[in-house]
Amino acid sequence: MRTQNTFSILFLVKKSKAISDEAPLYARITVNSKRVDISLKRRIPLLLWDVKKKKAKGTSNEAKQINEYLKQVQTQLFQCYQDLKFKRELITAKLIKANYLGEGGNSKTLQNLLEYHNNKTQKTLAKGTLRNFGVTEGYINRYLNNVLKTSDIYLKDLNFKFISDFANFLHTYWPKGHHKAMSNNTVMKHVQRFRKIVTLGYHIEWIERDPFVRWKPTYEKRERPFLTENELSNIETYNFPIARLERVRDLFIFSCYTGIAYIDIMNLTSNNILKGIDGNDWIFTNRQKTKSSVKVPLLRKSKELLIKYENHPMTEITGTLFPVITNEKVNLYLKEIAEACGLKKNLTFHMARHTFATTVTLSNGVPIETVSKLLGHSKIASTQVYARVVERKISEDMKALRNKIEALDKNELRISHNT
């Protein structure tokens, strides 16, 4: 293996490209017998060029200016060589030329990275996730244009201050059509997505130092809304005279008893129903959002809903287990359902998933590890947001135990008095 590189710089004029007896100046870099030429974007009279000494001859002002310029170019090229050597990187004539012309890694910009990230994730992330990254990218560009008064910056200029100022910009930005400014957690989500993009740039070595290394996100704790047992029962038993509301209610209830998200329910077919380890019917699918595997045993109520739509005209056309409907219409109709049932909560389809995690499973003593698997969470921490339900269950169990002990104590006391 070669441990030493041969490196040389010389200057030349190309007579073949001469115009009116003036030829363009070039710098020739040679590394390990491989060479490249760099146009210096400058011309010199052929009579002024010393072919042997590779510089302008004479003491005229023009000759002095040209030779001074050649010295500067030589110093810059040598520095590019030294930089590669210091970083223990591969040294080639082409890389030295690229660094000199500003085409090396240090010249990559934020827009270059955003484009690379978009191309890389186009076929690997779910549509919803891609849409979210698109929104974050839009805010990055607004920050560049509105605050920094530019359309792009070099990645080498990304630093902690840029991140902090971007976060402050989001805190004060009022999105068009929104009734209020962004919440702190929404801001943190956008910064988190930006961090993933920047981390990609760090991993592919477009960024030398991770500007997020000292960044600490601050999330406000929020409880996930869910339906209580009574609220769930009210929606289940309500008789809807309008067919579209009944269909959306059934989709919602199915999610309450399976924990399956809206988009994944829409994709379910009879192929997703298989016999589980216990010999009963299970749903086997993959979450579109995370691609993680989900296996859910079917409870009686969810089975009844599948039977209800087994021969439905709409499902026979689509081949799905339930009638297909857009997410926008589902959440719109859920508002009507909530009003009809006298529910004061802001009913959304995702609340069904939370209800499954809390009211249906954790509140009935299902271990959090099992619930995590049923929800398709890759980390138990994602499921621990529902831990307050576990605490409530513990409180109720301990209250029952306390009452039982007190009853036993009273009984013993009564027996001792009688004796």
Stockholm file with secondary structure:
# STOCKHOLM 1.0

chainA/1-419         MRTQNTFSILFLVKKSKAISDEAPLYARITVNSKRVDISLKRRIPLLLWDVKKKKAKGTSNEAKQINEYLKQVQTQLFQCYQDLKFKRELITAKLIKANYLGEGGNSKTLQNLLEYHNNKTQKTLAKGTLRNFGVTEGYINRYLNNVLKTSDIYLKDLNFKFISDFANFLHTYWPKGHHKAMSNNTVMKHVQRFRKIVTLGYHIEWIERDPFVRWKPTYEKRERPFLTENELSNIETYNFPIARLERVRDLFIFSCYTGIAYIDIMNLTSNNILKGIDGNDWIFTNRQKTKSSVKVPLLRKSKELLIKYENHPMTEITGTLFPVITNEKVNLYLKEIAEACGLKKNLTFHMARHTFATTVTLSNGVPIETVSKLLGHSKIASTQVYARVVERKISEDMKALRNKIEALDKNELRISHNT
#=GR chainA/1-419 SS CCCSCCEEEEEEECGGGCBTTEEEEEEEEEETTEEEEEEEEEEEEGGGEETTTTEECSSSHHHHHHHHHHHHHHHHHHHHHHHHHHTTCCCCHHHHHHHHTTCSGGGCBHHHHHHHHHHHHTTTSCHHHHHHHHHHHHHHHHHHHHTSCSSCCBGGGCCHHHHHHHHHHHHHCCCTTCSSCCCHHHHHHHHHHHHHHHHHHHHTTSCSSCTTTTCCCCCCCCCCCCCCHHHHHHHHHCCCSSHHHHHHHHHHHHHHHHCCCHHHHHTCCGGGEEECTTSSEEEEEECTTTCCEEEEECCHHHHHHHHHTTTCHHHHHHCSSSCCCCHHHHHHHHHHHHHHTTCCSCCCTHHHHHHIIIIIIGGGTCCHHHHHHHHTCSSHHHHGGGHHHHHHHHHHHHHHHHHHHHHHHHHHHHHHHHC
#=GC SS_cons         CCCSCCEEEEEEECGGGCBTTEEEEEEEEEETTEEEEEEEEEEEEGGGEETTTTEECSSSHHHHHHHHHHHHHHHHHHHHHHHHHHTTCCCCHHHHHHHHTTCSGGGCBHHHHHHHHHHHHTTTSCHHHHHHHHHHHHHHHHHHHHTSCSSCCBGGGCCHHHHHHHHHHHHHCCCTTCSSCCCHHHHHHHHHHHHHHHHHHHHTTSCSSCTTTTCCCCCCCCCCCCCCHHHHHHHHHCCCSSHHHHHHHHHHHHHHHHCCCHHHHHTCCGGGEEECTTSSEEEEEECTTTCCEEEEECCHHHHHHHHHTTTCHHHHHHCSSSCCCCHHHHHHHHHHHHHHTTCCSCCCTHHHHHHIIIIIIGGGTCCHHHHHHHHTCSSHHHHGGGHHHHHHHHHHHHHHHHHHHHHHHHHHHHHHHHC
//
